[in-house]
Amino acid sequence: MKYDALFARTGGFLHGGDYNPEQWLDRPDILEEDIRMMKKAHVNVATLGVFSWSVYEPVEGEYHFEWLKEIADRLYENGIYFILATPSGARPAWMDERYPEVMRTTVKRVKNLHGQRHNHCITSPKYRALVREMDERLAKEFGSHPGLLAWHISNELGGECACPLCEKKFQAYLEQKFDGDIEALNKAWWTTFWSHRYNRFDQIEIPASHGEKSIMGLNLEWRRFTSENTIDFMNQEIEVLRALTPDVPITTNFMHSYPLLDYNRMAKPLDFVSWDSYPCYNNNYESLAKTSFDNALDHITMRSFKKDKPFLVMESVPDLVNWHDYNHAKRPGVHFITAMQSIACGSDSVMYFQWRKSRGSFEQYHGAVVDHLGRDDTRTFKAVTELGAALEKIKEAAGSVCKSSTAILYDWDSRWALDDAAAFSKKTKNYVKTVGSFLNICLKNGVEADVISSVEPLDDYQVVVAPMLYLLQPHTAERLKQFVERGGQLIATYITGYVDENTLCYLGGFPGDGLKDLFGIYVEEIDTLYPKQANGVRFTDGTVWKAADYCEVIRLNGAQVLASYTDDFYAEEPAVTMKQTGRGTAYYIAARCEEAANAAVLRRAWDAAGIARKALPAGVEYHRRYKEHTAYDFYLNYNSAPVQIQMEAAYSLLDDKEVSGEITIPALGVMVCRVQL
Ligand code: GAL
């Protein structure tokens, strides 16, 4: 509802980004020039105030918002809206000096000094009070400004704090979780092992490498707690802004598949999702298509948190960053196609960090729309302007959403528990990469897929893939079973259902909690392979594909064999199986197989579900966004040569003409077509 209101005002896609006028207050000429250049680049939004605390409140209790008001007014008069951040991501020196409690403590129990950013204690009542005060003032000063589009909470919330305040809160969290019953905790965490039983909740310390790190249940709860505590911090900011400005939508910017926060949970209180996208384009180790297809995992994970509305790309960069190992310039044409990819995946914005390069400090060489050179005829400025014009041409597609037949499950709990498990190989677990490898198959087949948590409803999907779902949440197994019974096609892989929500192993055979009956197999052994070791899986049609890293030796429990191992002591044993239950099928892939083998299983599942695939040339990405009776098809050609695609009759918005039949898309070309349904 609130999100729709945001659109009605802008009437199209957002184009703009982080703008830090506070760094240039002594240069009115530059600020004036910014407005002229923004208009030229088709910019319609600026994110303000991201790290402005020390300018808002240079000394405690003395507030200055007039400079920002002037800027906000000037932007608005010139047709540029603003998203206002709360400044809680970084603090002024006076605050740390006066209230040391607000500074973060590492898990090594080292109290940090003043400086950097995201360096605050998540729990500190003092910091929370100071943030509340600041947010209230911002809401009162800017809440009714006609140019305000949305609130942006803090900036890339993240990290962890292990100070005494956080430890106490963690103990209280555990006490509540285990109903005050320390024996229940000892049992759930299997603490009799190595004699690590606890007598009281207040004995429990935050896990650390120089202390307790051998209790997997404890480690997992610390991850969960840190995530919950950060969400709690964010919720306090949301509560203040919502109370004072109920009509202004709220977001915060996520970071890629950030390991420390469960974004599935964090997305819930937000009005819309936004994230910061910084892939290493044009690197020397993979094709542009590969980098971009991998980045689709992040775009799609973000959009899947709130499937009924678009997300925003809050930050990206039109040329290079300053923090990759090698900060390589984006090659000509790459900004256009990769920015359009975010729109194709369901974003309603292309926004940048940053509008203008800062002159000094840590990000003085980070890419920006406007360089130190200050000109509007640079390659980067022209690329941004070209994109801005194109976004205006396709603006009718803003507000539309993708619809997916397939879901890939991605759980932070599973990721945390699996990464922490002292087993398999430290080097090859690759949970997120494995999730991405299945999405890649969907992209190559032109099948739209969402990436969702295992606790989300599955009713909208016909095919569900659960790669390495190591930890099962309560009821997940039951829900997967119901999905199959109703006619769903379910695919799981090796290392599924080994532990429950407390990381206790299931007894009687993996996958646990009833899944061994659903898949019709159980796991007897798992073989972790050294690099360069391999096995093979031979399908019943004779095709043989490579298996590496993990091979489970499984026994049949009612399933039919689709492929068997070719080598080693488990040669001829089942490697890929299927079992019918109700109207659906559960497939089990027992080894980390090369893509073609997984694709064969997915194709089988899609065929059984009646899901059409699309014949796409290699290196071409396709998405469809829907709005009422209209669809918008996006074709992105990452190749350095033109490709031909077959299209139904449609209207190409970028070319302004009807198209149908065989169409040529040039190298790095993008087509955006309106299709009447
Ligand atoms: C983001 C951050 C920005 C800027 C950018 C540089 O993670 O939110 O403030 O530092 O990285 O790439």
Boltz pocket constraint, residues with backbone or C-beta under 6 A from the ligand:
constraints:
  - pocket:
      binder: B
      contacts: [[A, 155], [A, 156], [A, 276], [A, 278], [A, 315], [A, 321], [A, 322], [A, 353], [A, 363], [A, 366]]
      max_distance: 6.0
